Amino acid sequence: MKLDRFFQSLLLTGAVVVFISTPAKGKQVPEDVQGESPTQRVWKSRLDRRQRVAVTDKQFVISKSQISAPSTRKPRLLKFELGSPLQRAKSDETTKNISQLSEIELPATSAQMLVQSPTPTNPPNPQQTSGDGVVPIAGVKANPTQTGVELILETPLGEQLQVTNRSTDNNFIADIPNAQLRLPNGDAFIFRSEKPLAGIIEITATNLDANTVRVTVIGENALPTVELFDDNAGLVFGITSAAATAQQPPQQPETPQAQEPANQTPQQPETPQAQEPANQTPPEESTAQSDEPIELVVTGEADSYRVTDATTGTKTDTPLRDIPQSIQVVPQQVLRDQQATRLEDALRNVPGVVQSFNTSRALTSYTIRGFEVNERTGNSFLRDGLPDPSAGQAVELSNIERVEVLKGPASVLFGLADPGGSINLITKQPLSEPFYGIDASVGSYSFYRGAFDFSGPLNDSKTALYRLNAAYRNSGSFIDFLNSENLSISPVFSVAIGDRTNLNVEGEYVETRDSYASGVPVIGSVLPNPNGEVSRNRNYGEPSDEIKQTITRLGYRVEHKFSDNWLLRNAFRATFRNYNDKITLPTSLDEDNRTFNRFYREYDIQYEDYTLTTNVVGKFFTGSIQHQLLFGLDWNRFSSRTPRYVDFAAVPIDIFNPVYGQPIGEPFTTDDREKVLTDSLGFYLQDQIAFTDNLKLLLGVRFDTFNQKFEDFTAGTETSQSDSAFSPRFGIVYQPIPAISLYASYTTSFTPARGTIFFSNFDNLFDPGRASQYEVGVKADLNNQLSATLAFYDLTRTNVLVDDPVNPGFQIQTGEQQSQGIELSIAGQILPGWNIFAGYAYIDARITEDISFAGNRLPNTPDHSFNLWTTYEIQQGKLQGLGAGIGLFFVGERAGDLDNSYELPSYVRTDATIFYNRDRFRVALNFKNLFDVDYFESALTPSRVFYGQPFTVQGTISWRF
């Protein structure tokens, strides 16, 4: 690595950090600001004082006691319109004096908020906060109104409460910190009302923890409209269905009348935790009265760098802080800001994940924690939680909402799985409000890409929804005659069958045409060559080389709610992949250090994968202990069929003076035709146990049985093997304070031992390859919008097949490999407009038992790697919407092969972006490898390595309407 390039990277990073740390100020904000996301939140507050404010922070917390109110103390209304920005109600008159966000004083926070205190022995006085600073809510009532229903949190201290919106999908979720539901006798409870009005499935109010109340309103097919105001009765949520909101004009809230709630479920008392109240600004006296209220508008985007929930770790919707295993989520906003179009672009942001080879844009492989993720050996590639061996190939991210990476073994959830981890691609789902998006990109090396994303309802009742994503990419490369073409179409339909059943039908078609990148010889690139240095642009295949493939996916997902606590899910997917290539592959470099030996092949392979899964999720109590039970059954059939494989002699090529177009020689292998069929069946049981709010236990066990059959059509032989395995899992989470989760876990995995590549020793059955991992760590919410995870792990893989020294061409099962390491990740918002996504990984991955390579490092696994991506977008003034970002990606030295005969050098790659968001329009320029650093992305064989891309520019224009 060149030091001058490294220092340039650091200097530029420092300059950008200084720049983005100083937000610009302005005097005016446009009256109608709309974000880009189709699930954009619009928050309104009707005030007697005429003012209108716009900000772009989804989780902006505003305390009603900090907004100036008239001296008559009329009820103040804060309205959450949770729907498309196109549905937003607009003011009839224009205001000229627009206050800035900086004029609104926000509450200060204190470290004392996180201090725990014992449970008070005396019942709380409803007229004052408890001794721990928590505002007690003495009861919950629900009242019907002309337009919907009102939920009243009874407390005379409603003005002291703050509300934080954490809404997702069709669910309005409001967290009220510094508060707790308490009955007069000191007990806590859960309020629940089922189907209170059309379009609303459920309303709940419960203690999220000892000092936070969560109100949840679940919309049936759309985000509900919620009005928040306070009066003498307490804090009031006025709830209206989306259909009612569209049909009726806004109305002033009525004074709530007392009414007993529909349903109340008793719960065991909870131990409150102390939290100092935030500093509050007293209400100001209004100097002017107005008969017509004016709205305070706070507009925020649904996207965020911080993701709080994921399904990959438990197959249930569980907060990441409650999962005793490291999970990294690359969200949609990071993908958008980086203009990531391929899976390798997204995984560059995940510490511990490294690209192991990339011979073309259609063929890419990765390692996680030192172990390769292989599409043929396990269910480590997933789409929406279902195993999909083709999910890692030819991936176009146009229909991907986010990428979730579960670190470590995961057989308890997904059956046959590689030990390093699992990569789960979460696809975009239909929206209940109309949304249309178009992207157009142009970049270096003849890069052209167009994509569209359309979604919305198919009927007036919004019980039938659709989403259609399509993208086309055509691009060249810095490598000679390496071209790529990709077309993908992804439709999804969602139908509500009654009130409790939903059906999703989805499909995808991908077609690619690619050239082949041969890589360059190690001698002349990584190692010195007496004849000179090999150019990184060289391709030692042929200009006529071609790779074609098509991928087709069809499937459905059904979800049925038996009750509020019990849910049945069933899903099926069939995937068909046809791949064929006609390529010239280098093998070894002659002793003259310039003649590269090659061969030519014609190869066809057909994949068929069928997955059927059914599981039941239930929530219940045993005494005061809460359970979330998951029981499931998975069936999978994976078929790999090779109708043609022939190798031909090819003319060697001079690496310094290549001559292409030489005739192909005679075939030197027969037409190897074969088929491998693997059937697997798994049963699993998982229990997420909450002993208290801050102590949680995760227990899981799975039993798998599989049968694998190999047919050699050329030789006319057939062999098979079968086996079974138990995969346990144990994890514990302790939260000494709400913001901190300490965890420890033990997980396992297994994969069938496949013998040699030709399966010639299947008659001597191998035990399944096994892996086990111990992991401890801490997850911390540094604030409401910034979180971090620190993990320490010890991962051991056993029953590894190694070459048989007595019988060449066969293998024996005596190998062992171990990976130990540390991972740190941080994601979220530092300040309004300033986002960060960063990570660090230390990996010591070695071969611990082997006949030839014991003690060696595993290839393509750096000891140290680091990623940082940070952006800042100006929030106010004439330059509002203008932003910039910078990224640093460091990868340390890596062994190039099992023999550790050479090392790939370390490198620092610098990326950057500048963008502008305005209403429905966005334009961005992304710069990759800003300083044009020469670096090696990966190594494939002892003779071939692959350069990373040089400096490139990509411009993108996006419209949302």
Secondary structure, DSSP 4 states (H G I P E B T S, - for coil): --HHHHHHHHHHHHHHHHHHTS----S---S----S-TT-EEEEEEESS------B-TT--EEGGGS-B-TT-PPEEEEEEES-GGG----SS--S----GGGSPPPP--GGGG---PPPSSPPPTTS--TTSPEEE-EEEEEE-SSSEEEEEE-TTGGG-EEEE--BTTEEEEEEETEEE--TTS--EEEEEEEEETTEEEEEEEEEETTEEEEEEEESSSPPEEEEEEETTEEEEEEE-HHHHHHS---PPPPP-----SEEEE---------PPPP-PPPPBPS---SS-EEEEEEE-S--S---EESTTTSS-EEGGG-SS-EEEE-HHHHHHTT--SHHHHHTTSTTEEEEEEEETTEEEEEETTEEE-TTTSS-EEETTEE-GGGGSS--GGGEEEEEEEES--HHHHSS--SSEEEEEEEP---SS-EEEEEEEEETTTEEEEEEEEEEESSTTS-EEEEEEEEEEEE--SSTT--EEEEEEEEEEEEEETTTEEEEEEEEEEEEEE-----EESBTTTB--TT----TT---S-TT-EEEEEEEEEEEEEEEESSSSEEEEEEEEEEEEEEEEEEEEEEEE-TTSSEEEEEEEEEEEEEEEEEEEEEEEEEEEETTEEEEEEEEEEEEEEEEEEEEEEEEE---EESSS----PPP--B-S----EEEEEEEEEEEEEEEEEEETTEEEEEEEEEEEEEEEEEETTTTEEEEEEEEEEEEEEEEEE-SSTTEEEEEEEEEEEE----STT-TTTTSPPPPEEEEEEEEEEEEEEETTEEEEEEEEEEEEEEEEEE-SSSTT-EEEEEEEEEEEEEEEEEEEEETTEEEEEEEEEEEEEEEE-TTTTTPBPTT--SEEEEEEEEEE--SSTTTTEEEEEEEEEE--EESSTT---EEPPEEEEEEEEEEEETTEEEEEEEESTT----EEEEEETTEEEEPP-SEEEEEEEEE-
